[in-house]
Amino acid sequence: MKRAFDRIDSMKQGRLGLKEVDRVLDDLSYTESEKNCVLDTLDFDGDGTVTHDNFFRACQSGTVCVTKNGNTEGVEILTDPGDMEIMYEFYRRLSAYMRVKRQKEKEVALLMGQRWIEDEELEEARAAKEALQNVRGPGMPVPGEVGLVDSTKGFDDIIAAAGDTPVIVKFFASWCRKCAALKPKYNNLARGYGERVIFIKMDVENKEARALIKERAGVNSIPTFQVWKEGQLRDQFVAGASIPAVPKALAEMIDKNLACGFSLVDEVAEVGESNKNTVANAAAVALDYEENKPLINQDAMAKFRAAQAAKMNTGRRNPFGK
């Protein structure tokens, strides 16, 4: 029943609108009187919504079918055997309906060549993520993920809470192609370091944090990557023309600032072909680079930019300008 509720709750709000339930009842070919009984039963509070608790309370209730009668008591409990049978049948048919719907979705996904994830796997992943969110406390990025920071206060809170754990900051912009090209590599590095390092990113176009970005961090080019530790800026790396070389250079910079003796560069070097499913694999992908193999054709890109500039009377504003 929990899975059924979660699947009907497509907006993940923790409550269902009666229209959402009504659509399911239509799919189950309920008559209007049967639909009214089910909807009234589920809507315990009479507010037009079905909460998670209401949904399961109706399922577990010994007296079934709650309807409004307009008196001061507000609710009348009916124990008519026919009404009870309607609700028992509703939960039975709902379970069967959800199984069939899930199977159809699986068939469509497989036909389209997409990976299918079973409900059990999703629940395990959610539970694991919730557990990880408790590792560092509220407001801190989940280990293995990159957190987006959009304010000076948010930045300061993370730096303060991190203590002697290195915080890696990526300064980027939505229009920066090099930043976009490095996004999956940066995410892979976060997974590779796990709880040993905190990874965050900040948009240089963020007006609220401009003083931090320009003055305290001293960023004047993007993408720039910095290491902050114990409240201080310890190191930085500005990505150059060779994008494929950036991940390993970043890992080397991070390794130098780790006090735990862990080295991702060394770890990846030891990953063989037989260990492609190890935790280090994500980082191994991030560090898989070729110095002499540019990610894009630099000449073609230069021509493209020149053509774009010719179309525009003004160039792009420099976010680091005075």
ChimeraX attribute file (.defattr): number of C-alpha atoms within 10 A of each C-alpha:
attribute: neighborCount
match mode: 1-to-1
recipient: residues
	/A:1	14
	/A:2	9
	/A:3	13
	/A:4	15
	/A:5	21
	/A:6	16
	/A:7	13
	/A:8	17
	/A:9	18
	/A:10	12
	/A:11	10
	/A:12	11
	/A:13	10
	/A:14	13
	/A:15	19
	/A:16	23
	/A:17	15
	/A:18	17
	/A:19	12
	/A:20	14
	/A:21	20
	/A:22	17
	/A:23	12
	/A:24	17
	/A:25	20
	/A:26	12
	/A:27	11
	/A:28	14
	/A:29	11
	/A:30	16
	/A:31	10
	/A:32	12
	/A:33	9
	/A:34	16
	/A:35	21
	/A:36	15
	/A:37	18
	/A:38	26
	/A:39	23
	/A:40	19
	/A:41	28
	/A:42	30
	/A:43	23
	/A:44	22
	/A:45	16
	/A:46	16
	/A:47	9
	/A:48	15
	/A:49	19
	/A:50	25
	/A:51	20
	/A:52	17
	/A:53	13
	/A:54	17
	/A:55	19
	/A:56	15
	/A:57	14
	/A:58	21
	/A:59	17
	/A:60	11
	/A:61	12
	/A:62	10
	/A:63	15
	/A:64	26
	/A:65	27
	/A:66	23
	/A:67	21
	/A:68	16
	/A:69	11
	/A:70	9
	/A:71	8
	/A:72	6
	/A:73	8
	/A:74	11
	/A:75	15
	/A:76	13
	/A:77	13
	/A:78	14
	/A:79	13
	/A:80	11
	/A:81	10
	/A:82	11
	/A:83	19
	/A:84	19
	/A:85	12
	/A:86	18
	/A:87	22
	/A:88	14
	/A:89	12
	/A:90	18
	/A:91	16
	/A:92	12
	/A:93	14
	/A:94	18
	/A:95	14
	/A:96	12
	/A:97	16
	/A:98	18
	/A:99	13
	/A:100	12
	/A:101	10
	/A:102	14
	/A:103	12
	/A:104	12
	/A:105	13
	/A:106	17
	/A:107	13
	/A:108	12
	/A:109	14
	/A:110	12
	/A:111	9
	/A:112	9
	/A:113	9
	/A:114	11
	/A:115	9
	/A:116	12
	/A:117	10
	/A:118	10
	/A:119	11
	/A:120	10
	/A:121	10
	/A:122	11
	/A:123	12
	/A:124	11
	/A:125	12
	/A:126	12
	/A:127	12
	/A:128	11
	/A:129	13
	/A:130	12
	/A:131	11
	/A:132	16
	/A:133	16
	/A:134	12
	/A:135	13
	/A:136	16
	/A:137	11
	/A:138	10
	/A:139	13
	/A:140	22
	/A:141	21
	/A:142	23
	/A:143	23
	/A:144	20
	/A:145	20
	/A:146	23
	/A:147	17
	/A:148	16
	/A:149	21
	/A:150	16
	/A:151	17
	/A:152	16
	/A:153	13
	/A:154	14
	/A:155	18
	/A:156	14
	/A:157	13
	/A:158	20
	/A:159	22
	/A:160	13
	/A:161	15
	/A:162	19
	/A:163	13
	/A:164	16
	/A:165	19
	/A:166	26
	/A:167	25
	/A:168	25
	/A:169	23
	/A:170	26
	/A:171	23
	/A:172	22
	/A:173	19
	/A:174	10
	/A:175	10
	/A:176	11
	/A:177	12
	/A:178	18
	/A:179	20
	/A:180	14
	/A:181	14
	/A:182	18
	/A:183	14
	/A:184	13
	/A:185	22
	/A:186	26
	/A:187	18
	/A:188	24
	/A:189	27
	/A:190	25
	/A:191	22
	/A:192	27
	/A:193	24
	/A:194	17
	/A:195	18
	/A:196	17
	/A:197	24
	/A:198	27
	/A:199	28
	/A:200	23
	/A:201	19
	/A:202	20
	/A:203	19
	/A:204	25
	/A:205	17
	/A:206	16
	/A:207	13
	/A:208	13
	/A:209	19
	/A:210	19
	/A:211	13
	/A:212	18
	/A:213	21
	/A:214	16
	/A:215	10
	/A:216	11
	/A:217	18
	/A:218	12
	/A:219	20
	/A:220	17
	/A:221	14
	/A:222	20
	/A:223	21
	/A:224	18
	/A:225	22
	/A:226	22
	/A:227	22
	/A:228	23
	/A:229	20
	/A:230	15
	/A:231	16
	/A:232	13
	/A:233	16
	/A:234	14
	/A:235	15
	/A:236	19
	/A:237	16
	/A:238	18
	/A:239	21
	/A:240	13
	/A:241	13
	/A:242	16
	/A:243	19
	/A:244	23
	/A:245	21
	/A:246	22
	/A:247	24
	/A:248	20
	/A:249	16
	/A:250	22
	/A:251	21
	/A:252	15
	/A:253	18
	/A:254	22
	/A:255	20
	/A:256	12
	/A:257	20
	/A:258	16
	/A:259	12
	/A:260	9
	/A:261	9
	/A:262	13
	/A:263	18
	/A:264	21
	/A:265	20
	/A:266	12
	/A:267	14
	/A:268	19
	/A:269	12
	/A:270	12
	/A:271	15
	/A:272	10
	/A:273	7
	/A:274	7
	/A:275	11
	/A:276	13
	/A:277	10
	/A:278	13
	/A:279	13
	/A:280	24
	/A:281	19
	/A:282	20
	/A:283	26
	/A:284	25
	/A:285	17
	/A:286	26
	/A:287	24
	/A:288	13
	/A:289	18
	/A:290	12
	/A:291	11
	/A:292	9
	/A:293	12
	/A:294	14
	/A:295	16
	/A:296	12
	/A:297	9
	/A:298	11
	/A:299	9
	/A:300	10
	/A:301	11
	/A:302	11
	/A:303	11
	/A:304	12
	/A:305	12
	/A:306	11
	/A:307	11
	/A:308	12
	/A:309	13
	/A:310	11
	/A:311	10
	/A:312	9
	/A:313	8
	/A:314	8
	/A:315	10
	/A:316	9
	/A:317	7
	/A:318	10
	/A:319	15
	/A:320	15
	/A:321	7
	/A:322	5
